[in-house]
Amino acid sequence: MGRKLEGFQHVTERLQSVFGPATHGDTDTPVLHKHDDFETASEADLKNFDVETDSEGHHYAVRNNDPGPTSTDYSVRH
């Protein structure tokens, strides 16, 4: 094994001894959405985008109009 990999494994072993093993949860349990104000604002913001696919199969978002600053845009001070 390389020195970097051994160092990484040593760090993760120490973290596990301090914090315990990683918990992954039940993968069969459906995701519960909070439906709070932030999620509602995010859904409203996402309605301003369309998903496009290029000829190589890459997906990207294109703004379908310009609504101005959005409620989840942290660069905008309210």
ZIJO-V629331 format. One record per helix or strand of 3 or more residues. SS is the DSSP state (h for helix, s for strand). FROM is the first residue (numbers start at 1). TO is the last residue. If there is no record, write none. Layout:
BEGIN
ss from to
SS FROM TO
SS FROM TO
END
This chain:
BEGIN
ss from to
h 3 19
h 37 46
s 49 53
s 59 63
END
